[in-house]
Structures are given as C-alpha cells and as structure tokens.
Amino acid sequence: MRAALTKDSTMVVTEVPDPVPQEGQLLVRTLACGICGSDLHALSDPDAFMETTRRAGGTPYDPRDGLVFGHEFSAEIVEHGPGTQGTLPVGTVVCGPPIAFGPQGAGIVGYAPMYPGGYGEYMILNEGFVMAVPNGLDPGVAAITEPFAVATRAVARSGIGADDVAVVLGLGPIGLGVVAALKARGHGPVIAADFSPKRRSLAEGLGADELIDPAQASPYSRWADLGVPVTTVERVVGELLGTRGRGAVIFECVGVPGVLGAAIEGAPAGSTIMLVGVCMQTDEVMPGVAAGKELTIRGTFGAMPDEYGATLHAIADGRIDAGSIITGTVGLEGVAGAFRDLADPEAHAKIVVVPG
C-alpha cells in the first residue's frame, strides 16, 4: 500500500507492506485521518518523544526507523480477520480509539510499526474497538472524534463543578475540544486564551464565553470579578462563613515549558490545573506555591472507548461542531507540507489527510 512514512525529520510517500489482520482484527481502508500535534512533536524531536513515552510507562518506537503515523482516523471495513464476529459488515464506515492489541503485541495505532496508522491506505483495527459512524457523518469530521474525545476525558477528570470558572490555555485542536466539551455540558463561564486571533475565533464559534489574548491581558486577572476567592485566607474564611464562592479549573492545553509554572502562580487557591497538553521538556515549578494554595494538579491522557463513543454521538447529533476546526485537507503527497503549515497557527488548526 502507499503510505506517508516517517524518514529522519520529514515524511516520504512510498510503498509499504499491506497490514494483515490477525485474531480479532479487521482490515480497513482509511478514509480520513487528522494530523495531531503529537505527530509533529514526535517527528521534530523523536528523542524527547521517546523519553517522555518511556518515563510515562509506554513502549516507544523510534520515528526515525520509519512509522506510518495517524491515530485520528475513519475507515471502511474491507475484511474480517480470523476469530472476528462480523458484527459490522464489510463496507461499514467506522472510527474508534487508537488502541490495538493482538498476536503482534499491544500498541497505539500510528505509533507502533505493527499497527500502521491513517497516513496509509490500509490499517488493522480491533473489532471490539471500532464504532459505526452514525447519521451519515462526514468521514473527515468523524476522524477527528479522537482529539475531542481526549478533551471529553479531560473535562470529566477535572471534576469541574456546575458553577466553577473554566480557563482554557491554548486553543489548538485539544484546547478547542475542551471548550466544545465544556459547552456541550452546558458549562460556563468558559474563558479561552491564545495568542492567535484565528484560534480565538474558532473558540468563539464553539461557544467560549470570553476570549483573551495573553499579549494584551492575563488569563488570571479576573478571578475576583468572577466571584472566585483568590487567596487561601479568602477561601478558608468563605468556607467558614458559608460563602465559599466559585471554584476554578485551568486546562493547560499548550504543553510548552513555563506554562505550568505560570498557571500555578496565577491559579486561585483551591483550584485544579488539568495537564492536557503534553510538555516533553523539563519544566520548573514552585512546589511550595502549589502546596500553599492547596492546588490539585491532575494529568489526563487519551480517552476510553465509552468516552470516545459518547463524543462521536455528540458530534453526529450536532451538539459539538467538530468540523468547524478543520482548516485544510491533503492527500498523502501533501502530508510533509501540512506538517510545516501547522507550525503557523494563523494558517491552520486541523488538517485532515485523505489517503485516497
């Protein structure tokens, strides 16, 4: 099959062996696949990518050895492998979480050589993880269920209360997904911060209540105006008097050094910081500040199948406008250029690859 294969620090379109489904697996033809920021990081800094993966408990494969990336996919069932139930017939359009296992081992689709991803014409997926795309949803939109599902999990893990203030730092696809997930739950206020006017506009389209350009204003300056106690003393006194006020959750969706430290400094007492963006470099924080403010710092990664399914149906039902963040479509030959283009936030937010 034809695929965009990683080579050194770029992608080359070449022929690679067709994947063969094993026990419990399906052979599918890729219809669309979103380009994820993790792919950009893995290609540009493979050593940091592998070290982060290893230290987090994963099994990394070196992109320089040649991988077919692509874990945000939709596809059409071509063949049922041995031991499958055939629940969904050949020709069904499917998508699903990029989790794979079988006789070849376990891995993440697109990051393991035995499970080539959606930048190729064919993939193998576990029958138990695929989901039929409902309501005639466009395959390109169905493909980016994955980053929105990641956002759905982040919001669920945050424990955000109905009246809490949400601040979303960074409005790439994951940050935009967090805005969409919050608004789909009827949550507000949601404050969205990014240097890019284009991405702030996309967040506004997804329902963000307030937009902040960090070059002009701090996303941490309005706690008191929004009824959030700022200091530990204010919070304790409020609890004693029964006037606790609002809580706050900060979603860190940037993933670059310095952002977490700034969030700890700017967070109000008793708030939660959700690490959604994946920073692959060493950062510096002041633990004493986090302790003194009684902050909760919580990580989140990927999405479970039930979260993926719920997000897929929210998109198909029109409760989440995932298609609004798609800013470009390319074939396999355009993947390398798309990786370069995504470095400019004013040019693109999400580019979808259509291998056919």
Secondary structure as a PSIPRED ss2 file (coil, helix, strand):
# PSIPRED VFORMAT (PSIPRED V4.0)

   1 M C   1.000  0.000  0.000
   2 R E   0.000  0.000  1.000
   3 A E   0.000  0.000  1.000
   4 A E   0.000  0.000  1.000
   5 L E   0.000  0.000  1.000
   6 T E   0.000  0.000  1.000
   7 K E   0.000  0.000  1.000
   8 D C   1.000  0.000  0.000
   9 S C   1.000  0.000  0.000
  10 T E   0.000  0.000  1.000
  11 M E   0.000  0.000  1.000
  12 V E   0.000  0.000  1.000
  13 V E   0.000  0.000  1.000
  14 T E   0.000  0.000  1.000
  15 E E   0.000  0.000  1.000
  16 V C   1.000  0.000  0.000
  17 P C   1.000  0.000  0.000
  18 D C   1.000  0.000  0.000
  19 P C   1.000  0.000  0.000
  20 V C   1.000  0.000  0.000
  21 P C   1.000  0.000  0.000
  22 Q C   1.000  0.000  0.000
  23 E C   1.000  0.000  0.000
  24 G C   1.000  0.000  0.000
  25 Q E   0.000  0.000  1.000
  26 L E   0.000  0.000  1.000
  27 L E   0.000  0.000  1.000
  28 V E   0.000  0.000  1.000
  29 R E   0.000  0.000  1.000
  30 T E   0.000  0.000  1.000
  31 L E   0.000  0.000  1.000
  32 A E   0.000  0.000  1.000
  33 C E   0.000  0.000  1.000
  34 G E   0.000  0.000  1.000
  35 I C   1.000  0.000  0.000
  36 C C   1.000  0.000  0.000
  37 G H   0.000  1.000  0.000
  38 S H   0.000  1.000  0.000
  39 D H   0.000  1.000  0.000
  40 L H   0.000  1.000  0.000
  41 H H   0.000  1.000  0.000
  42 A H   0.000  1.000  0.000
  43 L H   0.000  1.000  0.000
  44 S H   0.000  1.000  0.000
  45 D C   1.000  0.000  0.000
  46 P H   0.000  1.000  0.000
  47 D H   0.000  1.000  0.000
  48 A H   0.000  1.000  0.000
  49 F H   0.000  1.000  0.000
  50 M H   0.000  1.000  0.000
  51 E H   0.000  1.000  0.000
  52 T H   0.000  1.000  0.000
  53 T H   0.000  1.000  0.000
  54 R H   0.000  1.000  0.000
  55 R H   0.000  1.000  0.000
  56 A C   1.000  0.000  0.000
  57 G C   1.000  0.000  0.000
  58 G C   1.000  0.000  0.000
  59 T C   1.000  0.000  0.000
  60 P C   1.000  0.000  0.000
  61 Y C   1.000  0.000  0.000
  62 D C   1.000  0.000  0.000
  63 P H   0.000  1.000  0.000
  64 R H   0.000  1.000  0.000
  65 D H   0.000  1.000  0.000
  66 G C   1.000  0.000  0.000
  67 L C   1.000  0.000  0.000
  68 V C   1.000  0.000  0.000
  69 F C   1.000  0.000  0.000
  70 G C   1.000  0.000  0.000
  71 H C   1.000  0.000  0.000
  72 E E   0.000  0.000  1.000
  73 F E   0.000  0.000  1.000
  74 S E   0.000  0.000  1.000
  75 A E   0.000  0.000  1.000
  76 E E   0.000  0.000  1.000
  77 I E   0.000  0.000  1.000
  78 V E   0.000  0.000  1.000
  79 E E   0.000  0.000  1.000
  80 H E   0.000  0.000  1.000
  81 G C   1.000  0.000  0.000
  82 P C   1.000  0.000  0.000
  83 G C   1.000  0.000  0.000
  84 T C   1.000  0.000  0.000
  85 Q C   1.000  0.000  0.000
  86 G C   1.000  0.000  0.000
  87 T C   1.000  0.000  0.000
  88 L C   1.000  0.000  0.000
  89 P C   1.000  0.000  0.000
  90 V C   1.000  0.000  0.000
  91 G C   1.000  0.000  0.000
  92 T C   1.000  0.000  0.000
  93 V E   0.000  0.000  1.000
  94 V E   0.000  0.000  1.000
  95 C E   0.000  0.000  1.000
  96 G C   1.000  0.000  0.000
  97 P C   1.000  0.000  0.000
  98 P C   1.000  0.000  0.000
  99 I E   0.000  0.000  1.000
 100 A E   0.000  0.000  1.000
 101 F E   0.000  0.000  1.000
 102 G E   0.000  0.000  1.000
 103 P C   1.000  0.000  0.000
 104 Q C   1.000  0.000  0.000
 105 G E   0.000  0.000  1.000
 106 A E   0.000  0.000  1.000
 107 G E   0.000  0.000  1.000
 108 I E   0.000  0.000  1.000
 109 V C   1.000  0.000  0.000
 110 G C   1.000  0.000  0.000
 111 Y C   1.000  0.000  0.000
 112 A E   0.000  0.000  1.000
 113 P C   1.000  0.000  0.000
 114 M C   1.000  0.000  0.000
 115 Y E   0.000  0.000  1.000
 116 P C   1.000  0.000  0.000
 117 G C   1.000  0.000  0.000
 118 G C   1.000  0.000  0.000
 119 Y C   1.000  0.000  0.000
 120 G E   0.000  0.000  1.000
 121 E C   1.000  0.000  0.000
 122 Y E   0.000  0.000  1.000
 123 M E   0.000  0.000  1.000
 124 I E   0.000  0.000  1.000
 125 L E   0.000  0.000  1.000
 126 N E   0.000  0.000  1.000
 127 E H   0.000  1.000  0.000
 128 G H   0.000  1.000  0.000
 129 F H   0.000  1.000  0.000
 130 V C   1.000  0.000  0.000
 131 M E   0.000  0.000  1.000
 132 A E   0.000  0.000  1.000
 133 V C   1.000  0.000  0.000
 134 P C   1.000  0.000  0.000
 135 N C   1.000  0.000  0.000
 136 G C   1.000  0.000  0.000
 137 L C   1.000  0.000  0.000
 138 D C   1.000  0.000  0.000
 139 P H   0.000  1.000  0.000
 140 G H   0.000  1.000  0.000
 141 V H   0.000  1.000  0.000
 142 A H   0.000  1.000  0.000
 143 A H   0.000  1.000  0.000
 144 I C   1.000  0.000  0.000
 145 T H   0.000  1.000  0.000
 146 E H   0.000  1.000  0.000
 147 P H   0.000  1.000  0.000
 148 F H   0.000  1.000  0.000
 149 A H   0.000  1.000  0.000
 150 V H   0.000  1.000  0.000
 151 A H   0.000  1.000  0.000
 152 T H   0.000  1.000  0.000
 153 R H   0.000  1.000  0.000
 154 A H   0.000  1.000  0.000
 155 V H   0.000  1.000  0.000
 156 A H   0.000  1.000  0.000
 157 R H   0.000  1.000  0.000
 158 S H   0.000  1.000  0.000
 159 G C   1.000  0.000  0.000
 160 I C   1.000  0.000  0.000
 161 G C   1.000  0.000  0.000
 162 A C   1.000  0.000  0.000
 163 D C   1.000  0.000  0.000
 164 D C   1.000  0.000  0.000
 165 V E   0.000  0.000  1.000
 166 A E   0.000  0.000  1.000
 167 V E   0.000  0.000  1.000
 168 V E   0.000  0.000  1.000
 169 L E   0.000  0.000  1.000
 170 G C   1.000  0.000  0.000
 171 L C   1.000  0.000  0.000
 172 G C   1.000  0.000  0.000
 173 P H   0.000  1.000  0.000
 174 I H   0.000  1.000  0.000
 175 G H   0.000  1.000  0.000
 176 L H   0.000  1.000  0.000
 177 G H   0.000  1.000  0.000
 178 V H   0.000  1.000  0.000
 179 V H   0.000  1.000  0.000
 180 A H   0.000  1.000  0.000
 181 A H   0.000  1.000  0.000
 182 L H   0.000  1.000  0.000
 183 K H   0.000  1.000  0.000
 184 A H   0.000  1.000  0.000
 185 R C   1.000  0.000  0.000
 186 G C   1.000  0.000  0.000
 187 H C   1.000  0.000  0.000
 188 G C   1.000  0.000  0.000
 189 P C   1.000  0.000  0.000
 190 V E   0.000  0.000  1.000
 191 I E   0.000  0.000  1.000
 192 A E   0.000  0.000  1.000
 193 A E   0.000  0.000  1.000
 194 D C   1.000  0.000  0.000
 195 F C   1.000  0.000  0.000
 196 S C   1.000  0.000  0.000
 197 P H   0.000  1.000  0.000
 198 K H   0.000  1.000  0.000
 199 R H   0.000  1.000  0.000
 200 R H   0.000  1.000  0.000
 201 S H   0.000  1.000  0.000
 202 L H   0.000  1.000  0.000
 203 A H   0.000  1.000  0.000
 204 E H   0.000  1.000  0.000
 205 G H   0.000  1.000  0.000
 206 L C   1.000  0.000  0.000
 207 G C   1.000  0.000  0.000
 208 A C   1.000  0.000  0.000
 209 D C   1.000  0.000  0.000
 210 E E   0.000  0.000  1.000
 211 L E   0.000  0.000  1.000
 212 I E   0.000  0.000  1.000
 213 D C   1.000  0.000  0.000
 214 P C   1.000  0.000  0.000
 215 A C   1.000  0.000  0.000
 216 Q C   1.000  0.000  0.000
 217 A C   1.000  0.000  0.000
 218 S C   1.000  0.000  0.000
 219 P C   1.000  0.000  0.000
 220 Y C   1.000  0.000  0.000
 221 S C   1.000  0.000  0.000
 222 R C   1.000  0.000  0.000
 223 W C   1.000  0.000  0.000
 224 A H   0.000  1.000  0.000
 225 D H   0.000  1.000  0.000
 226 L H   0.000  1.000  0.000
 227 G C   1.000  0.000  0.000
 228 V C   1.000  0.000  0.000
 229 P C   1.000  0.000  0.000
 230 V C   1.000  0.000  0.000
 231 T C   1.000  0.000  0.000
 232 T H   0.000  1.000  0.000
 233 V H   0.000  1.000  0.000
 234 E H   0.000  1.000  0.000
 235 R H   0.000  1.000  0.000
 236 V H   0.000  1.000  0.000
 237 V H   0.000  1.000  0.000
 238 G H   0.000  1.000  0.000
 239 E H   0.000  1.000  0.000
 240 L H   0.000  1.000  0.000
 241 L H   0.000  1.000  0.000
 242 G C   1.000  0.000  0.000
 243 T C   1.000  0.000  0.000
 244 R C   1.000  0.000  0.000
 245 G C   1.000  0.000  0.000
 246 R C   1.000  0.000  0.000
 247 G C   1.000  0.000  0.000
 248 A E   0.000  0.000  1.000
 249 V E   0.000  0.000  1.000
 250 I E   0.000  0.000  1.000
 251 F E   0.000  0.000  1.000
 252 E E   0.000  0.000  1.000
 253 C C   1.000  0.000  0.000
 254 V C   1.000  0.000  0.000
 255 G C   1.000  0.000  0.000
 256 V C   1.000  0.000  0.000
 257 P C   1.000  0.000  0.000
 258 G C   1.000  0.000  0.000
 259 V H   0.000  1.000  0.000
 260 L H   0.000  1.000  0.000
 261 G H   0.000  1.000  0.000
 262 A H   0.000  1.000  0.000
 263 A H   0.000  1.000  0.000
 264 I H   0.000  1.000  0.000
 265 E H   0.000  1.000  0.000
 266 G H   0.000  1.000  0.000
 267 A C   1.000  0.000  0.000
 268 P C   1.000  0.000  0.000
 269 A C   1.000  0.000  0.000
 270 G C   1.000  0.000  0.000
 271 S C   1.000  0.000  0.000
 272 T E   0.000  0.000  1.000
 273 I E   0.000  0.000  1.000
 274 M E   0.000  0.000  1.000
 275 L E   0.000  0.000  1.000
 276 V C   1.000  0.000  0.000
 277 G C   1.000  0.000  0.000
 278 V C   1.000  0.000  0.000
 279 C C   1.000  0.000  0.000
 280 M C   1.000  0.000  0.000
 281 Q C   1.000  0.000  0.000
 282 T C   1.000  0.000  0.000
 283 D C   1.000  0.000  0.000
 284 E C   1.000  0.000  0.000
 285 V C   1.000  0.000  0.000
 286 M C   1.000  0.000  0.000
 287 P H   0.000  1.000  0.000
 288 G H   0.000  1.000  0.000
 289 V H   0.000  1.000  0.000
 290 A H   0.000  1.000  0.000
 291 A H   0.000  1.000  0.000
 292 G H   0.000  1.000  0.000
 293 K C   1.000  0.000  0.000
 294 E C   1.000  0.000  0.000
 295 L C   1.000  0.000  0.000
 296 T E   0.000  0.000  1.000
 297 I E   0.000  0.000  1.000
 298 R E   0.000  0.000  1.000
 299 G E   0.000  0.000  1.000
 300 T C   1.000  0.000  0.000
 301 F C   1.000  0.000  0.000
 302 G C   1.000  0.000  0.000
 303 A C   1.000  0.000  0.000
 304 M C   1.000  0.000  0.000
 305 P H   0.000  1.000  0.000
 306 D H   0.000  1.000  0.000
 307 E H   0.000  1.000  0.000
 308 Y H   0.000  1.000  0.000
 309 G H   0.000  1.000  0.000
 310 A H   0.000  1.000  0.000
 311 T H   0.000  1.000  0.000
 312 L H   0.000  1.000  0.000
 313 H H   0.000  1.000  0.000
 314 A H   0.000  1.000  0.000
 315 I H   0.000  1.000  0.000
 316 A H   0.000  1.000  0.000
 317 D C   1.000  0.000  0.000
 318 G C   1.000  0.000  0.000
 319 R C   1.000  0.000  0.000
 320 I C   1.000  0.000  0.000
 321 D C   1.000  0.000  0.000
 322 A H   0.000  1.000  0.000
 323 G H   0.000  1.000  0.000
 324 S H   0.000  1.000  0.000
 325 I H   0.000  1.000  0.000
 326 I E   0.000  0.000  1.000
 327 T E   0.000  0.000  1.000
 328 G E   0.000  0.000  1.000
 329 T E   0.000  0.000  1.000
 330 V E   0.000  0.000  1.000
 331 G C   1.000  0.000  0.000
 332 L H   0.000  1.000  0.000
 333 E H   0.000  1.000  0.000
 334 G H   0.000  1.000  0.000
 335 V H   0.000  1.000  0.000
 336 A H   0.000  1.000  0.000
 337 G H   0.000  1.000  0.000
 338 A H   0.000  1.000  0.000
 339 F H   0.000  1.000  0.000
 340 R H   0.000  1.000  0.000
 341 D H   0.000  1.000  0.000
 342 L C   1.000  0.000  0.000
 343 A C   1.000  0.000  0.000
 344 D C   1.000  0.000  0.000
 345 P C   1.000  0.000  0.000
 346 E C   1.000  0.000  0.000
 347 A C   1.000  0.000  0.000
 348 H C   1.000  0.000  0.000
 349 A C   1.000  0.000  0.000
 350 K E   0.000  0.000  1.000
 351 I E   0.000  0.000  1.000
 352 V E   0.000  0.000  1.000
 353 V E   0.000  0.000  1.000
 354 V C   1.000  0.000  0.000
 355 P C   1.000  0.000  0.000
 356 G C   1.000  0.000  0.000
